[in-house]
């Protein structure tokens, strides 16, 4: 079973869209709220080399959102990884 972490902040529409996609597909994930813990924020930045959210960690894959791409690109990357399984 794939392990998924999603780094989020409050009121992030992109984060909500990605979480909704995962829930609709009945895919379990662990939400990491980076505003509540500076160590998680540092961890996210180190892993993703940027500050945009959401950031997903799927096993050894890091999926980031580019500034203007929104959640669509993130969801497409998730689908590609899941299709390989």
N, C-alpha and C positions, 0 to 999 in steps of 0.2 A: 504494500500500500504506500502510495506517495505521501510524503510529509510536506505540508504547505504551511508557511508562515506568511502573514500579510501585515506589513507595517502601515499603520494608518494614523490620521489625525482627525479630530472632531470636525463635523460639518464639511467633509471632503466628498463632493459628489462622485468623483472618480473612484474613491475607495468604496463608496456605497454600491456603485454599479458593479464593481468587480466582486464584492462580497455577495451581492444578489445573484450574479451569474453562478458563483460557486455553490450557493445554497440551492438554487434551482436545479443544478446538476447533482445535488446531494453529495457534494464533495466536502469533506471535513477539512477545516483549517483552524489555525491558531492565530487570533488577532493580537498584534502587538501595538499598543497605543503609545506612540513615541512621545506625545506631549506629557504623558504621565510619568515618564521615566527617562532621564537624560542618558542613561547607559544604553537603553534601547535605541535612542536617537543616534548615538555615536556608532553603535553596532550597524544600524541601517546605512549610515553614511559610509562607513568603511566597506561594507559589502557591496553597495551599489555605486559608490563614488559620486554621489549626487544627493540632493535633498528633496526631490520631488516624491510625492506619494501618489498612489500606493506603490510599494515595493513588495514583490513576492519572492519568496525563497521556496522553490520546489525542488526538493532533494538538493542537488548541487547546482541548480540553475537559478540565476538571479534575473528577475524580470522587472524592468523599470518602465516608468511612464515618461515619455518625452514631453516637453513643455506644451506643444500644440496638438499632440496626438490624442489626448484624453484617455478614456478607458478602452476604447475600441482596439488599439494596438495591443494592449496588455492582454485582453481577452483572447485575441487571435493567437498570441504567443502561448497562452495557457492551453488552448485547443490543440496546437501543434505538439506540445509536450505530451498531453494526454493521449493523443492519437498514436503516438509511438509506443504506448504501453499496451 
